[in-house]
Amino acid sequence: ESEVREARKLRSNHENIELLKEKLLEEKSRRERAESELSKLYDVQSNMKKLEDQISSWRSMIKDIPGISCFEDMPDKFAALQKYVSN
């Protein structure tokens, strides 16, 4: 009877170990996915920073062009310049 109890205990321990191994693998997989997504986030943030810098640069240039106060003014200004150059 004690041998049967010991055998059941060993089997239970073995099952618990296998379950823990499975959970560990799942957690490792989750961690790898999270690290991958974090890397993608850093890339997106870097790209956003570059775009923000470009927008800031464009805004600075627009302020230096007479008669243009926003992006929407540019097509009309270019059209006027083309007419001026054509004449």
VENNORZI-V799416 format. One record per pair of residues at least 24 apart in sequence whose C-alpha atoms are under 10 Angstrom apart, sorted by sequence separation. I is the first residue (numbers start at 1). GAP is how many residues later the second one is. If there is no record, write none. Layout:
# VENNORZI-V799416
i: [I	I]
gap: [GAP	GAP]
This chain:
# VENNORZI-V799416
none
